[in-house]
Amino acid sequence: MADGEKAARREAKELWDASRAAFSAGNYREVRRLDRLTAERAPGSDVAADAKRELEGLGHDRNVFYIAGAVTLMYVFAWVYALS
């Protein structure tokens, strides 16, 4: 294994550890940023796979957006109906 690859894996491990600390603190924005960096530093490593898996888990749920849009739309229709 080349020294550059070892350094990249070490850096990815350090980023993953920082991500764990941010996750424990509830700073999910920082966790997403660190997980992206971790996945970029050592793409084939186990740490990168864990970071990608966690990054997918922290993504936005589209169903929540659809439900919020539907509720907002129903609220607007109720106001239009009440005002007419």
Secondary structure, DSSP 4 states (H G I P E B T S, - for coil): --HHHHHHHHHHHHHHHHHHHHHHHT-HHHHHHHHHHHHHHSTTSHHHHHHHHHHHHTSPPHHHHHHHHHHHHHHHHHHHHHH-
